[in-house]
Amino acid sequence: MKVDPISNLPLECVIRRVFKSSDRDECMLLCPVDTPVQILKSTRDGWYSISDEEVESVLPAAAYALAKIHMHLVYSGYCYTARGGFCYTDKDILDFHTDFSCI
């Protein structure tokens, strides 16, 4: 497991591809092990990303919303992810998004 040297958090990723850059440096394309999560805010004009400061204030609500559907919010050195089994219908997924916007 790799660790982000800046945040000292684990980078739980899989290597999708190894390649060389145009400068001949060896590079890797990484994907998070779990499902990436982006926290959005609902307004009258649509959905918008929130600032890093706002994310901190809504993390408990996001973790609770995911726990209700048997998932866990994980913050790694790479991004926020949701860990757990996600076996719901399309209607359940839409309801989850709608319910989350009310928190």
For each residue, the residues with C-beta under 8 A, 3 or more apart:
1: 10 11 12
2: 10 11 13 77
3: 8 9 10 11 77
4: 7 8 9 10 11 76 77 78
5: 8
6: 77
7: 4 77
8: 3 4 5 77
9: 3 4 75 76 77
10: 1 2 3 4 76 77
11: 1 2 3 4 30 76 77 78
12: 1 32 33 34 74 76 78 81
13: 2 30 31 32 33 78
14: 30 31 33
15: 18 28 29 30
16: 28 29 30 31
17: 28 29
18: 15 26 27 28 29
19: 26 27 28 29
20: 24 25 26 27
21: 24 25 26 27
22:
23:
24: 20 21
25: 20 21
26: 18 19 20 21
27: 18 19 20 21
28: 15 16 17 18 19
29: 15 16 17 18 19
30: 11 13 14 15 16 78
31: 13 14 16
32: 12 13 35 36 76 78 79 81
33: 12 13 14 81
34: 12 74 81 82 83
35: 32 81 82 83 86
36: 32 79 80 81
37: 62 66 73 79 80 81 82
38: 49 80
39: 49 50 55 58 62 80
40: 47 48 49 50
41: 47 48 49 50 54
42: 46 47 101
43: 46 47 48
44:
45: 48
46: 42 43
47: 40 41 42 43
48: 40 41 43 45
49: 38 39 40 41
50: 39 40 41 54 55 58
51: 54 55
52: 55 56
53: 56 57
54: 41 50 51 57 58
55: 39 50 51 52 58 59 80
56: 52 53 59
57: 53 54
58: 39 50 54 55 61 62 103
59: 55 56 62 63 73 75
60: 63 64
61: 58 64 65 103
62: 37 39 58 59 65 66 73 80 100 103
63: 59 60 66 67 72 73
64: 60 61 67 68 103
65: 61 62 68 69 96 99 100 103
66: 37 62 63 69 71 72 73 82 84
67: 63 64 70 71 72
68: 64 65
69: 65 66 84 86 88 92 96
70: 67 84 85
71: 66 67 82 83 84 85 86
72: 63 66 67 82 83 84
73: 37 59 62 63 66 80 81 82
74: 12 34 80 81 82 83
75: 9 59 80
76: 4 9 10 11 12 32 79 81
77: 2 3 4 6 7 8 9 10 11
78: 4 11 12 13 30 32 81
79: 32 36 37 76
80: 36 37 38 39 55 62 73 74 75
81: 12 32 33 34 35 36 37 73 74 76 78
82: 34 35 37 66 71 72 73 74 86
83: 34 35 71 72 74
84: 66 69 70 71 72
85: 70 71
86: 35 69 71 82
87:
88: 69 92 93 96
89: 92 93
90: 93 94
91: 94 95
92: 69 88 89 95 96
93: 88 89 90 96 97
94: 90 91 97 98
95: 91 92 98 99
96: 65 69 88 92 93 99 100
97: 93 94 100 101
98: 94 95 101 102
99: 65 95 96 102 103
100: 62 65 96 97 103
101: 42 97 98
102: 98 99
103: 58 61 62 64 65 99 100
